[in-house]
Amino acid sequence: MCLTGWSPLEPIKIFPLFQKIEEKIGRRTSKERWAPRFIDIDILLVDNLFIQQSSLQVPHPAMLSRDFVLLPAVEIWPDAKHPISGEFLKNIKPKIITNIKKYAD
């Protein structure tokens, strides 16, 4: 699921709030990378910001390679521009659909 919203808070202040939500819902921390999770809240994009900190990276580093993230993101914000690639999300969508069809065949 992807959501869009607005906040007066900076992303670095919002992220800990998302982590608290994850904990309350039942996310367990694991030392294993990419372990199954009950919930995982990520910040994908914030306007055209580029943030590289140990606790938060925006845009999400794997956003463009994950169909399950990118397809819903395109649906709700097609005119968003990825700050690193410079591409609009709506222009990335046809590439994803092509790759999905390859796997389905």
Residue, then its C-alpha position, 0 to 999 in steps of 0.5 A: m500500500c502506498l499513501t500520500g500526505w502532508s506534514p509540517l514536520e521534516p522527514i527525519k522527525i516523521f520517521p521515528l513516529f512511523q517506527k513507533i506505529e510499527e512497534k505498536i502494530g506488532r513489528r518485531t526487529s530482526k537482525e536478519r536483513w529482509a526478514p518477513r515483517f508484519i508491517d514495514i512503513d517506508i518513506l519513499l519520496v518527499d517532494n524533490l528532497f535527497i536525504q542520506q542519513s544512517s537512519l533515513q534515506v530518501p528517496h528510498p534506495a530500492m524504490l525503482s527496483r520494487d514493482f510492489v512499491l512503484l506501481p501503487a506509487v505511480e497510481i497515486w502520484p504519477d507526476a512525482k519526479h524521482p530526485i536521483s533518476g530525474e524521471f517522472l514516475k508515470n514514465i517509469k511505469p511502462k518499464i515495470i509492466t514490461n518486466i512483469k509480463k516477462y516474469a508472467d510468461 
